[in-house]
């Protein structure tokens, strides 16, 4: 690899995968390490983070695992503290934690709404808030928040789409606030990439998702991860407050009503 993140210290939340396969956070953590970053892999289930760490170390990279519920401010503070104590600071925060909800307005309970908003949006607020002082101490940094094209199109998944739209609003607001501190804040909006989160949709849905975009190819966690590498690197030094859509052109087309979750 080219060492685009050489010397950087990165935190990746949601760095494990739920089941076999490669999620967006896992792929991003691996690519960050391949590009020279030291990576703190965070997941609510430590075994998942440890698996990602094992893959990174097997390639000669530097990574550690940390278990945390990033919907809690105190645990986000401990995540940042772990990075500072281990390596001396934080340069990159990749906010990837997310859960789905496939229910429409009338099906969504108050409890499900609260849970999705907490995991998919509140976690990014808390993790970013915790990381800023450590980034300022390093002279700046980069925050990347994973949204979804569900934030940009009309989907029936009310809580999920709302949370992901909130991520984009959060990124724009915080980019203005943190720019003078040398911290860039951007979002990635993936299309229907195939990850462990959506494997229960089945083979027919997988094929429909593949065919839906102009490119007609299936996206993976690697596609999202490479977008994150760019936004974390100095190549994007003049990019902030933006949403990088990675969807094989799907948002250029008429929405399909049955694509399934979009992570």
N, C-alpha and C positions, 0 to 999 in steps of 0.2 A: 504494500500500500504506500501511498504518497506522504503519509505523516501530516495530513491536513490539520489534525488536532494535537499535534505533538506538544507535550508539556501541559496540556489542559487537564483539569479535574472536573469530571462530569458526574452528575446524579441522574439516574434514570429511574423514574417511578413506574411501577407495573412492568418490571424487567423480566418477570417470569411468564410462562405460558400455562394456561389451564388445559392440560392434556397434551397429547402428542401434537407436534407441529411447531410452527414458528409464529409467534405473535409480533405485533409491531414493536413493543418495548424490548423484547428479547433480541430481535434483529438489530434494533438501534444500538443497544448496549454493545453487541458484538462488533458492529461497524465502528462505533466510537473507539473501541479498544484497538481495532485493526489500524485506525488512523492515528494512533499514538496517545489517546487519552487514557487516564486512569479512571476507572468507572466504579462508582458506588451503585450496586444493583439493589433496588428496593422493591419489595413485594410484601403483601400482607402475609403470605405463606413463605416462610424462609426457605423451605426446600426448593421452591420454584426459582427463587433468586440464586440459590446455591448451584442449581443446574446450569444457569447462565454463566455464573462465575467459572464453573468447571470448564465450560466450552472456551471461555476467554483465556483462561490460564493454559489450557491445552495448546493454544496457539502462541503462547509466550506473552500474553497480555497481562496487565495488572488490574485486578478487580477484587472487590470484597462484597459480601452479601449483607443486607440489613433488612430485618423484618419491621414493618410499620404499617399502621392504619393512617393513611395520609388525609383522612377526613377529620383528624384531630390535631390541633395546633401544637400541642406538646410533643407529639410524636414526629411532626415535621421538623420541629426544632432539634430533636435528637438526631434525625437524619443528617441535617446540615452539620451538627456538631461532630458526627462520625467522620464526615468528609474532611472537616477542618483538622480534627485531631490526627487523622491518618496521613493526610497529604498537605495540609497547610492552607486549605481554602476551597473555594468552589468557583469554577469558571462557567460551567454549563449546567442548566437544569432542563431536563426533558420531562415534561409533565405528560405522562402517557396513560395513567390509570383511568380505566373506564369500564362501565358495565352497560349492558343494553336493556332496553325495554321495548317490546314489540306491540304494546297495547295502544289503542287509540284513545281519544279524549274520554269517552264514556266508560271505557274499560279500566282506566287507570285509577287505582286507589290513591288516597292521600299518602299512605305509607310508601307505596312504590314511587310516587312522585318525589317525596322527600329523600328516599334512598338514592335515586338516580341523580338528582340535583347535587346531593352531597358528594357522591363519588366522582361524577363526571365534571363538576364545576367547582364546588367548594374546595375540593382537594387541590386544585390548581391555584386558587387564591391563597390557601394556607401555605403550600409548599413554596410559592414564589415569595410570599411575605417573609418566610423564614430564611430564604436563600439570599435576599438582597444585601444584608449587611456583610456577609462573607464575600459576595461578588464585589461590592464597593471596596473592600479591603484588598482585592486583587486588581483594582483599577478598572473594573467593568466586567461584562460577561454577556451571556446569551441565554435567553429563556425560550423554549419551544413548547407550545401547548398543542396537543392533538385534539382537533375538532372532528368534523365529518362533513361530507356533502349533504348529510341530512339537515345541516344548518342552512343550506343554500337552496334547497328544493322542497317541494311539498310532499312530506311523507306522513304516514298515519301514526308514527311512533311518537306520541306527544311529548312525554317526559324526556326521551332521548334527544329528539330534535331540538327541544327547547334548551336543554343543557348544553348541547353542542353549539347552538347559536350564541348562548351566553359566553362560551369560551372565546368566540371571535370578538364579542363586545369587550370582554375582559382584556384581551390582548391589545386592542386599540387604545383603551383607556390607560393601561399600565405602560404601554410603549411611550406615550407622551410624558408620563410622570418620571420614567426611569431613564429616558434618553440623556438628560443632562448628567446622569451618573455614569454614563458609558455602558449602560445595559440595554441590549436590544431584545425585543420581545416579539415573537412571531408565532403564527399558527400553521398547522398542516391540516388540510381537510382531505382525508383519504376517501376514495370511492369504495366499492364493495370488494376489498381485498379478501382473500381467503385465509382465515386464521383459525386457531382453535376455538375462538369465541363463537363462530358461526357454523362449525362443522355439523351441528345437529340439523341444519337445514336440509341436508341430503344432496345426493348427486344431481337430481333434476334442477334444484334451485341453483346449485353451483354452475351448471351449464348455462342456465338462463342469465345468471350474473355475468358470466364470461362473455356471452354474445351481446349483451346490452350496450356495450360501449362502442364507439367508432373504431377503436383499435381491435376489438374483438379478442383480446388476450386477458388472461387472469392476472390480477395483481397479487402481490405477496407482501409480507412484512419487510422484505428487503427494499421494495420500492419506497415505502414510507421511511425506512431507515436512511436511505441515501438522501432523501429530502432533508432529513434532520441533520445529517452530516454537513450538508451545504449551509443550512441556516446557522449551525453552531460554529462554522469555520470563519476565518478572516475573509474568505471570498464574499461573504454576505455582510461585510463591515458597514455597508451603507443601506442596509435593508432592515426596517423595523416597522411594526404595526401591520404587517402584511399577512395574508392567508395564502399559503401555497397549496393549490388544489392538485392532488395526485389521483387521477380517476380515469385515465385512458380516454378522456374526452367525454365522459358520461354526462356531465352537467351541460354539455352543448346540445343534448338531445331532449326529446319529449320524455318526461318522467315515466318510468314503469312502476306500476302499482304493487308489484310483488317481488321486488329484488331482495328482500330480507334485510337484515341489519347491515350497516355500512361501515363496519370496521374489519 
